[in-house]
Amino acid sequence: MRPTQLTNLANAYAAHRGLKLSTLGVYAVNDGKFFGRLAEGFDCRTKTAAKVAAWFAANWPSDLEWPRDIPRPAAQKVGRAA
């Protein structure tokens, strides 16, 4: 999953749940600066991107449609939900 896709997922999720991106970063990858760095154009490791994508798949709200332009990975139980 590309950093822009992760950022799009983060923005949608955070807006829907009323969370700051820093809080969401702590929930998803235990790093409050993670999504801010991605938004600034920084990259992340493939393993980290897969972990974050899996977290979103497992914790995505049932009342929020997954973005159609982003492939949804298989849900796995990872991390804590917000």
Long-range contacts (C-beta under 8 A, 24 or more apart in sequence): 1-49, 1-50, 1-52, 1-53, 1-70, 1-71, 1-73, 2-49, 3-38, 3-42, 3-43, 3-44, 3-49, 4-38, 5-53, 5-70, 6-35, 6-38, 6-44, 6-49, 6-52, 6-53, 6-56, 7-35, 7-38, 7-39, 8-67, 8-70, 9-53, 9-56, 9-67, 9-70, 10-35, 10-38, 12-64, 12-67, 13-56, 13-59, 13-60, 13-61, 13-64, 13-82, 16-61, 16-64, 17-61, 17-82, 19-82, 23-82, 24-82, 27-55, 27-59, 27-79, 27-80, 27-81, 27-82, 28-52, 28-55, 28-56, 28-79, 29-55, 29-79, 51-78, 54-78, 55-79
